[in-house]
Amino acid sequence: MMLTITSQEMKDVLYALFKKYEFTESKAHLLADVFTQNTLYGVNSHGINRVPFFIETVKKGIVKIDKEAKKVEAFGSIERWDGHQGPGIINAITCTNRAIALAKKSGMGLVALRNTNHWMRGGYYGWQAANENCIGILFTNTQPNMPAWGGKESRIGNNPFIVSIPRKEGHIVLDMALSQFSFGKINNYKLKGEQLPYHGGWDENHKLSRNPEEILKTEQGLPIGYWKGSAFSIVLDMIATLLSAGNSTYRIGLNNYETAISQIYLCICPEIFPDKELQQALINEIINYTHDATPTDNGNRTYYPGERSANAKKYNTKNGMNVNTEIWKKVLSLLKEE
């Protein structure tokens, strides 16, 4: 069952909830805005659906509400930061802003962050970079939740990877996990009582499955591109670990909860070049060429990365956001409980 909620209603409820759990006023506003924006863009799996789990990590002290990311080392336009296991959303916004500032000063800026928590929807920070006219390349490692290709046990993470490119007519934002479906998306199908449209992972008999409950039980997602996604996951984990001097997927997996993870925030400022109009023309040429493809089915069409999310935001802003009834009841119960 679904119900429709306005973004303002959600933001007000979440602000009150985060204040209840003793976040400062500014942090409560920021968290409420990010969770709401993620839902507004149609990514409920990393928006409102994640709020109960986020509160659980706060209650258990996994997310330390009074801690923030701090710079520990600097090497020109490359910096290392420590998140001190503070809220992943707030640490991510801080480090994206820092990478943007470095890029605007030097053309390119990189922040490697260690000891942070889940950033929820990585695409939020891609939009953040693009809104400042920067290209963003961002990624995070995770707990082990996919088998390396050829193995049975989960040994690699589905390490979300984001690329954003600023554009006047609408930014390009690629936001993807390295599993065929993010685990939040798999849980969405479980909540709806639906099978996945394609194989998304392995069941307990190590058979490829479309059953979301079976995949959530094993925590064995299917890498995108099979062996290619497996290799991509490994190298992203290595880069994030080496540059941040933080935890690898292996070490993250030693904890009961996914925490103290490592992330990379790389921003590039294309405005250092004098040909801004040419840049936009070249991007639009690629988009127009892609859009001009013959659709495989009537009523279908091609999209550039981030286009459908932007359309979802427009629709949900006008009509309200569809939210799972049980999830919303859980959020309200957290607000009311003593």
Secondary structure as UniProt FT lines:
FT   STRAND          2..5
FT   HELIX           7..20
FT   TURN            21..22
FT   HELIX           25..40
FT   TURN            41..42
FT   HELIX           44..46
FT   HELIX           48..50
FT   HELIX           51..59
FT   TURN            60..61
FT   TURN            65..66
FT   STRAND          70..75
FT   TURN            76..77
FT   STRAND          78..82
FT   TURN            84..85
FT   HELIX           88..106
FT   STRAND          108..116
FT   HELIX           123..131
FT   TURN            132..133
FT   STRAND          135..140
FT   STRAND          146..147
FT   TURN            149..150
FT   STRAND          154..156
FT   STRAND          161..165
FT   TURN            168..169
FT   STRAND          172..176
FT   HELIX           183..192
FT   STRAND          201..202
FT   TURN            204..205
FT   STRAND          208..209
FT   HELIX           212..218
FT   TURN            224..226
FT   HELIX           227..244
FT   HELIX           249..252
FT   TURN            253..254
FT   STRAND          261..268
FT   HELIX           270..272
FT   HELIX           276..291
FT   TURN            298..299
FT   TURN            305..306
FT   HELIX           307..319
FT   STRAND          321..324
FT   HELIX           325..336
//
